Amino acid sequence: MNTAPGAVFALNQEMCAGHGRCYGLAPEAFDCDDSGYAFVLEGGGSEMTSTQRDRVIAACPEQAITIAETKEG
């Protein structure tokens, strides 16, 4: 996928099934609520490499994780 430097994650909450792979692989980018469903922390993923972000995206069995679209300029 090769995401841009500084890109952040987006998570489709409706697709999340609470597997926990995202916050297991990237606790600096994700956390979970009391029910075990993930949410993206502020700036989630911006400090990660493209390879690290791609690994997290690929690990989600529900394909609920993407890269947030950023507005430039």
Buried (B, 14 or more C-beta within 10 A) or exposed (E): EEBEEEBBBBBEEEEBEEBBBBBEBBEBBBEBEEEEBBBBBEEBBBEBEBEBBBBBBEBBEBEBBBBEEEEEE
